[in-house]
Amino acid sequence: MNILTIALRNARKKWVRTLLLLLVFTLGVVSIVALGFVSRVVGEGLEKKLVSYGANILVSPKSEKLTVSYGGFALGDMLFDVSYLDEASTVAKIDGIGLRQNISVIAPKLVVMDRVKDTAVAVVGVRFEQEKLLKGYWLVEQGEVPTRPEGLLVGSAAAAKLGLKLGDAVPLGKHSLVVAGILAPTGNEDDNVLLAHLATVQQATGRHGQANFVEVAALCSGCPIDDIVAQLATGLPGVEIKTLRNIVEQRMYSVHFVKRLILSVSLVILLTGCSMVGISMLSAVNERKKEIGILRSLGFSRQAVFSIFCAEAASIGLLAGVVGYVAGYAVSFRILAVLELAEGAVIAFEPLHLLATALVLALLTSLASLFPAWKAAAIEPSEALVTL
C-alpha cells in the first residue's frame, strides 16, 4: 500500500462527495477553457471588424510644403515637386514584408480635382473591393456600389450640392462617368467627394499606374504596430509612412478590454474552484481523524500523511483538467455559434495545452489542500484514537 493507492481508496470510499467536487471543479475548468478559446477568436474577430472602420497606416510620397504670405495676406500652403506612388510596385512591396499576415487591407487611392456643373469637386479613384473592406460603415442610400468601369459613387453632401441623381453623366477628362450609387451620410470626407474606379481615374487623367497614397489596415494584436511600420519603411525607402496612433490605440484598447474581462472572469472561477477543494479537504480531515490516527500508529510519518491529502487533491485537479479541457474545447464551438462568430473561426486542439492545463490544475488543487494537509499531518495518533 502506497500513498497514491491510499488517496485513491479514500476518494472511492467517499465517491459521492468526490464526484460532486470533481463535477463542480470540472465545470469551472470547462468555463475557463471555453472562455480562453472564445477570447482568442473574439479578439481576432473584433480587430478584423474594427478594420472596417478605417486604415491605421498611411503610405505617401515625401513632399515639401511651404506656407506663403505676402503683405499680411496669407496665400496658403504650396507643395513643391508633387510626386506620385507607383501603385503596382508599392502594393507589391507592402505584400512582401515579413509581417504581411498582420495586414488586412491595402487600399491605393488617386485624388484629382475636377469641375462638375461649374463647381470644384474631388474625384477619388479607389479599388472598390478593398474600399468596402476598409469602410464597412458605408451604406448605399440609392443604387449600388459601382461594378462597371464607368460607374461613380457619390457622397451624400456632393450629390446634394451638385444636384446629381442616379444615371447622371459626369465628365472626367475624355471619359464620361455615370452615377451608379449615392452614399448615405457618413460624417467624414466621403460625403463630399465622388468615388470612381482607380483604373478609370488613372486613364482619364493620364496618370497610368499612379496613386497619391495607399491606406493600410494593420492587425495590431499579433505584434506592435511599430514593427510593421519599420518593415514598411525598409521595403519602401524614400516614402513617408504615417501611423494613425489614436486609431491604433482605440482598437487595441477594445481588443485588450475584451481579453482582460475574460481573464478576470476565468480567475474568479478558478479561485472559487480552488476554494471549494480546500474546504472539502478540510472537512475530510475532520471526518477522518480516526483513520489518520491509525495510519500514524502504523508508522506513517507526518510527511506521508501530508502527501496523502495533497495527492488526493492533485488527482481531482488532474482528472478535472483533462475532462474540462476536452469538454471546454467542444463547448467553445457552441458559444461561438451563439455569438455568430463560428464562421471562419479556427480553434486548434493542442495536446500540449491539454497536458499543461491538467498539470497546472493538479498543482493548484495541491496548493489549495496545503492547509488541510498540514492540519492532518499535525494530528497525533493518541489524540485521534482517544477522541474518537
Secondary structure, 3 states (H helix, E strand, C coil): CCHHHHHHHHHHHCHHHHHHHHHHHHHHHHHHHHHHHHHHHHHHHHHHHHHCECCCEEEEECCEEEEEEECCEEEEEEEECCCCEEHHHHHHHHHCCCCHHHEEEEEEEEEEEEEECCEEEEEEEECHHHHHHHECCCCEEEECCCCCCCEEEECHHHHHHHCCCCCCEEEECCEEEEEEEEECCCCCHHHHEEEEEHHHHHHHHCCCCEECEEEEEECCCCCCHHHHHHHHHHHCCCEEEEECHHHHHHHHHHHHHHHHHHHHHHHHHHHHHHHHHHHHHHHHHHHCHHHHHHHHHCCCCHHHHHHHHHHHHHHHHHHHHHHHHHHHHHHHHHHHHHCCCCCCCCCCCCHHHHHHHHHHHHHHHHHHCHHHHHHHHCCCHHHHHHHC
